[in-house]
Amino acid sequence: MWEAVVHGIILAFGLILPLGVQNIFVFNQGALQSRFRRALPVVLTAAVCDTLLIAAAVGGISLILLSVEWVTPIVYGAGILFLCIMGWKIWNAAPAEGEARMLSLKGQVAYALSVSLLNPHALLDTVGVIGTNSLQYTGAERWAFAAATAGVSWIWFLSLAAAGRLLSRTDSSSRMIRLLNTTSALLIWGIAVYMGVQLWRSF
């Protein structure tokens, strides 16, 4: 049992640590909201989405999806378009009166849903990596593995929002947030280009 838990924790950290559009959005919400509690809807939405994706992958959906040849190209194609749009929005975000600050509660949740469920890396990592790794376990051990990976997501998103809030308090000029937006947009576009090359090579 403990082997499955440790395996899940290490795997989840390895997958969630790289900077991606979901992480960037959660961090920016923590930085842009006037109070930490105002970023909690985004944190909860992202964490719940990850938990549901992990449960579905461990439950066997990963095997079904991976067996259908046309699924991966569609996920990659939609993901490239999604990343290009997200990169453009982040590039043009203004920390002082940014789009994220003006979002209603429903808007925050909808945005968080989009970066969680339409994020190609999240889908492919969950289905292709977590789902596949869970196959070596059965019964309670498999679900302990799933719970460990999901637990890391919850802790990570809370930490990201808290770090964003801390940055906003120490960076009154918003220069660091502007730099973060610029760097994040470039990284997201770089991921889109990389995925485009992979998609091209698959044909």
N, C-alpha and C positions, 0 to 999 in steps of 0.2 A: 504493500500500500504506500509506504513512504517513498519508495523508489519512484512510483508513478507521480506522486506529488512533487518531488524535487525535479523530476524530468519536466513536468508541466511548467513549473516556475521558471526554470532555466530557459526552456523553449520560448515561453511567452515574453520574457525580457529580451531575448534575442530578436524576436519579431517586432516588438512594439517600440524599442528604443530608437531605431532610425527615424529621422525627421520626415514626416509625411503630412498630407493635407489634413488628416483628422487631428493629429497632434498639434499642428499649427493653429487650427481653428480653436481648439480647447484652450491652448495657451493664450491666444489673442483675446479670447473672451475673458479669461482671468485678468488680463492686463487692462482691457477696455471698460469693463463694468465698474461702477462706482463702489460696489460692495461685493465681497466674495460670494455671498449667498445668491447674488443675481446671476452668477455663472453656473450655479448648481444644476439648472435645467439642462444645460449643454453637457455637463459632466455625466449626469444620470442617463441622458439619452444615448451618449456615446458608449457608456459602460453597458447599458442594457442591450444595445445593438450587438456589441461584441459578444456578450454572454449568449444571446440567441443564436448568433452565427456559429459560435463554438459548440453549443448544444446540438445544432443541426448537423454540423460536420461530424462530430463524434457519434451522433445517432445513425450515421450511414449515408447521408446525402452526398458526402464527398465522393464515395464510390460511384454513385449514380452519375454525378456530373462529370467526373473524370472519364467515364466510359463513353460519353457522347462527344464526338470529335469536333462538332461545330460550336460547342459552348465556349471553349477557350478563346478562339478568334473574336467572337462577339463580345466577350468580357473585355478583351484587350482593346478592341476598337472603340467601344463605349467609354472605357476607362481613359483612353488617350484624349478623346474629346472633352471628357469631364475634367481632366487635369489641366488642359489648356484653358478652359473657362475659369476654373478655380485660381489658376496662376494669375490670370488677368485681373480678377477681382481683388486678389491679395496685393498685387502690384499697385493698383490704384486706390487702395484703402488709405484713408487719412486718419491717423491716430486721434486727432483732436475731435473730429466729428465723423468717425468712421461708420460704415454701413452696419457693422456688427452692433455698435452702440444703439442704433436706431431700431433694431429689430424688436418686435414684440415678443412676448413669451412664446406664442405659436410660431413666430418667425424663427426664433432661436432653435426651437425643437425641430422644425422642418429643415433648417440648414444643417443641424447636427445629424439628422437622419440621412440627408443627402451625402455628407462627407463620410458617413459610416457605412451605408448600404450601397452607395454607388462608387465607393473607393475600390479600384481594382486590386490594389495591394492587400487591402483588408480581406477581400473576398478570396483571392488566390492563396494568401497565407493561411487563412482559416480552413478553406476547403482542401488545399493541396498539401499543406504542411501539418497543421494541427490534426486534421481529420486522419491523415495518413499515419502520423505518429501514434495516434490513439489505438490503431488496429492491433498493436502488440499487447494490449491489455484487454481484459474481459471483465464483465460484471462491475462490481463496486470499484475495482481499481481503475477501470476506464473512466468512470464518472468522477473519481477523485482526481484523475489527471485533468479532466475538463474543468472541475471546480478550481483547481490550482491556476490554470491558465486564465480563467475568467477573473479570479481574485486579483491577479496581477494587473489586469486591465482597470479594475475599479481603483486600485491604489495609485496606478500611474496617472489616470486622468485627474484624480483629485490633486495629486502632486503638481501636475502641469498647470492647472488653474491657479493653485496657490503660488507657484513660482511666477506666473504672469502677474498676479496681484502684487507680489513683492517687488517685481521689476517696476511696475507703474508707480509705486510709492517712492522708489529711489531714483527714478528717471523722470523728473518733472518736465524736462524739455521734450520728451517723447522721441529723442533722437535714436535711442536703442530700439524702440518699437518700429520706427521707420526703417532702420537697418534690418531688423528682423523680417519685416514684410518684404523688403527687396530681396534679401537672401532666400527667403522661403519661396517666393515666386520663381526665382531662378532655379532653385532645386526642383520644384514641381515640374517646371518645363523640361528640365534635364531628364527627369523620370519619364515624362511623356515621350521624349525623343528616344530614350533607351527602349521603352516598350514598343515604339514604332519600329525600331530596328529588329527587335525580337519577332514582332508580328510579320514583318517582311520576310524574314528568314524561314518562318514556318510554312510559307507557301512554296 
